[in-house]
Amino acid sequence: MTEDYKFGKLSIPIKKKPKKELLETEKMINKTRSSIRVLVENSIAGLKRYRFLSDRLRCRSMALYNKVAGICAGIWNFCLTN
């Protein structure tokens, strides 16, 4: 799977230690990570609005599925720019 799909570094928020608070720099890091995560989650939710991507896969052709997923992503990106 790692050969087929390239992905970036995994970004996990910094958790506070028991009976200690997070430092201001750690809070800022968590805030920037969460703002990026929100954008990614909103884009995934936007793609799932096209029910072809969220319902059970009924087409047998992976090429067709990839084309339709690309079309849905294009429509979603077009809606974001307008």
N, C-alpha and C positions, 0 to 999 in steps of 0.2 A: 504494500500500500504506500509506503514512503517513497518508492520509486515512481509511482504513478502520480502522486499528488505532492506538490511542493508546498510547504507551509512555513510560516515565520516562527519566530521564537514564541513559546508559550508564556503568557503574561498572567501571573497569579498575584492578587492583591496581598499586601503585607498585613499580616494579622498581629494584633496586639498580644503581648505576653501577659500571662496572668499577673494581676495586681500592678501592672505598669501601663502607662499610656503611650500612644504612638508619638513620635517626634513630628515636628511641623514638616520636615522634609519628607517623611514617610507618608504623611497625610496628603501632601501635594502630589507625590508619586501615585498614590491610590486614586486621587481625583483625576489625574490625566489618564490613567489606565481605564477608569470607569467611563470616562467620556468617550474613549475610543470604543469600548465594549458596547456602549449604548448605540453608537452609529452602526456597528456590525449587526447587533440584534434587531435594530429597526429595519435594516436592509433585508435580513433574512425573513422577517415578518412581512415585509412588503412583497417579497417573492412568493410567500405562501398564500397571499391573497388570490393568486392565480391558482385555482384549486388543482390544476394538473400536477403541480409540484408537491402538494401536501396530501393528496389522496393516494390511494393504493395504485401502484404502477400497473397499468393495464396494457400498455403497448409492449411488444416483445423486442422491438428494435431499439438498441441502445443509441444508435445514431439518431433516430427520430426523437428520442427522449432528450438527447443533448441539444438538438436543434430547437426544440420547443423550450427548453430551459434557457437557451441563449436568447430566444425571442422574448420570453418573459422578463429576463434581466434587462434587455434593451428597452422594453416598454416601461419598466420600473425606473430606469435611468432617465428616460425621456420625461416621465412624470415629475421627476425631481428637478429637472432643469426648467420646467415651465411653471 
